Amino acid sequence: GGGGGVGGRPWEATDLSKDHNAREVREQLLLSKRHPDESLGELVQCVRPGVCYVKGRLQPTRAFGDLYLKRAEFNLVSLGPGCSRQGAAHGVRVPPPYRPPYITAEPEVVVHAPYKQGDSFIVLASDGLWDLMSSQEAVEIVGGHRDTQAKAAEAQAAGQGGPSQKGEKRAPLWADPEAKAGLLRAASARAAGSPSASLGRFPPLGASEGGAAGALLDEALLRAAREWGLTLAELKSLPPGHVRRQRHDDISVVVVFLEQ
């Protein structure tokens, strides 16, 4: 739970996984089937459109841990914080009706055929990204970023008399020790929620050297900022933890280019 993948063909998205989230009708139907003695309103509570929780506690329907939603002996108040007032009155974290398990760690395994001719990349991301954009939007951002980078590289090569043939390899930025240190500083700053990082002569992730994953992250943060009436700098200046997670969920992104 909490992640997903999508494949890209210029530029048509193909979903490679299904969301294991309480907001999905498919997951709600599975919960109702497994717990016929409980109403859907007892199984899933939605605080606003698209934001729903299993038993009012957890958005993913598949997860490691969260044992109090799997076995009754872990539902005691003494075994964890965060119980509701109603639950505390019963001495438990989740009040009756309570007939676990409600979630599972069992994976949903889907086998896809080898990528077809024209498949270009795969986007793997946590639900923090998919909360803010569709699969098609993500694929178009990555595709557009790749095309822009390719045109810029060719123009630079032609202007400087360097490699000009399409597909001719250049030394990656990661091979430069100074560049590597700069990118690591940027990654650390992002993880800490810092609005900026000292990169010397190197641009921040999401710019020309940041890669397609950085472009997706920047777009997602910009959308989250707009949703809350903030500037991007104001959003990034929020401290990590509960305060910032009220604005957007954790975002992790990896883009794998299949032709490279």
N, C-alpha and C positions, 0 to 999 in steps of 0.2 A: 504493500500500500504506500501511497505518498509519492509515487513516481510514475513515469511513463516514457514511451518511446514512439518516435514517428520517423518514417523514412521519406526521403525527398527525391522526386523526379521533377525536373524543371517545368513548372514549379507546382506540383500537385502533391498534396500530403496523403500519406497512407498510414493510418494508425496501426501500430504494431502491438498495442496493449490496450487494456480496458482499465478505466479508473476504478479503484476499490475505495470508494468514498460514499459516505452515508447520503450524500445529495443525489446520487445516481438512482434512477428508478429501478434499474436492474438489481442493484444491491438491496434496495428496500424490499423488493419482491422476494429475494432470497432470504432475508431476515424474517419476513412474514411467514414464509413456507416453513422455516425451521422453528418458529415460535407461534404456532397457530392459536395458542391461548392468550396471546397478548395483541393488543391493537397496534396499528402502525404508529399511532401517536405515542404509545408507550415505548415503542422500540426506537423510534427516531424523533428527535426534537430539532426543529429548524429555527434558528434565531433570526434569520433573514434569508431572502431567496438565494439559493446556492450555497448556504452555510448551514449544514446539518450535522448532528452528532448522534452516534449510537448510544442509546440510553442517556442522552444528554451529556456525554462525557468525551467521546472521541470521534473525530471525523473519519479516519481510515477504518475500513471494515476488515482489513488484514494487517497485522502488525506483530512485531516481536514485543515481548514484555506485556504491560498492561494486563497483568494476570487477574486482576479483580473483575475483568470482563470475560474471563475464561473459566475460573474455578471459584466456587463459593468461599473456600477457606481464605482467599486473598481479598475478600470484600470487607473485612473488618476495619473499622475506623482506625484501630491501633496500628494497622499495617501500612498506612499511608495518609498523607495530607489531602486536603482538597475535597472533603465530603460536603454534600449539600446539607442545608439545615434539616430537610426532610429525612435524608439518609442518616444524619447524626442522631436524630430522634430514635431511630431503629438500631443504632450502633453499627451502621454499615456505611460504606461509601456510596453504593447505589441502592436506593430504597426499593421495596417491593412494588410491583411484581418483578421478581428476579429469578430467572431460570437459565443460568449460563450453560454453554458458552455463547457469547454474542459475536465475538470476533475470532479469527483464527490466524495462525502464522503459515498455514498451508499455501504454497504459491500456486498461481494459475499459470500453467505452462502451455504456451502456444508455439507451435512450430511453423515457421514461414519458409517458403521456398527460397533458394538463393536469389539474391537481388537480380532483377531483370536488367536488360540493357537500357541504359538511361538513368538508372538509379544513381544518385549522386552522394547522398549522405544520410546519416541517422542522427536524430536529436534525442538525447537521453536527458531527462530533467525531472526534478522533484515537482510536486504539485504547486509549489509557490509560483512557478512559471506559468503553468496551465491555468491557474486561477486568473491570470491577467491577459492571456491571449489564447487563441485557438491554434490547433495544429497547422492549419493552412497559413495563418499569419506567421507562425514561427518559421515555416518552410520558406515563405516569401522573403522574410528578413535574412535568413541564412543565404538563400540563393542570391539575393540582391547584394549582400555583403561580399560574397565570393566573386560575383561578376565585377563589382567595383574594384576589388583588390587585383583581379587579373588584368583589368584594363590599365590600372595605375602602374602595375609592374611592367607591362609591356611598353607603356609610354616612357617610363623611367629608363628602361633598358635601351630603347631606341635613342633617347636623348643623350645618354651617357656613353653610348657605344658599347654597352655591355651585352649580355646574352639577350638575343632578340627572338629566338625561336620559341614558339609556344610550347610549354611543357619542359623546357630546359631548366634544370634545378639550380637554385641558388642556395647558399649556405643559410640555414635557418637562424633566426634571431636568437633562438635558445642556445646556439653554439657559442655565442659571444658571452663571456663570463660577466661582463658589466651589464649587458642586456638581461641576462638571466637573473642577476641580483635585483635589477629594477623591476622585473615582472614579479619576482617573489615578494618584493615590498608592496607592490600593488595588490597582490592576492591577499597578503596579510592585512592590509588596510581595509580591503573589502570585507574580510571575515570579521574584523573588529567594528565594522560599521562606520569607518572613517570617511569623511567626505572627500578626502584627497590624500595623496601620498607623494613623497619626494622621489621622483623617478629620473632626475637628471635630464639627459637629452632624450629620454624615451617616453612615449605617450602612455597614458593610462590604459588599462585593459578596456576593450570596447572601442578604442580608436583604431588607427590603421594597423598596429601590430597586436592588438588585443585579440583578434580572431573573431570567428562567428559567434562563439559562446559569449564573448564579451559584448557583442552587439545585441544579442538576445537579452542579456542581463540589463544593459543600459536601457533598452526599450521597456522592459518589464518595470524597472524602478521608476522610469518616467511616467508610465501609466498609473502606477500606485500613487505617485506624488499628485498627479492631476486628480485622481479619485478623491483624495483627502484635502484638496485645495492647497497643496504645498508646492514649493519649488523643489527641484531635484536636490539642491544643496541642503534645503531644510530637512528633507526626508533622510538624507545620508547623515545628517548631524545628530539624528535621534540615537540615543544610546541603545546598544544591542540588548536583547532580552524582551521582556513583556511589553514595554512601551513601543518598541519598533514592530513587534509581531502583531500589535493591534492594527497596524497599517498594511503589512504584507507578511505572508508566510516565508519561511526559509526558502531560498532559491539556490539550487545547484544545477549546473548545466554542463553537458559534454556534447560536443559535435564531432562525429566520426565521418570523415570523407572517404568514401568507398573506392574512389579511383586513384587514391594516393598510396 
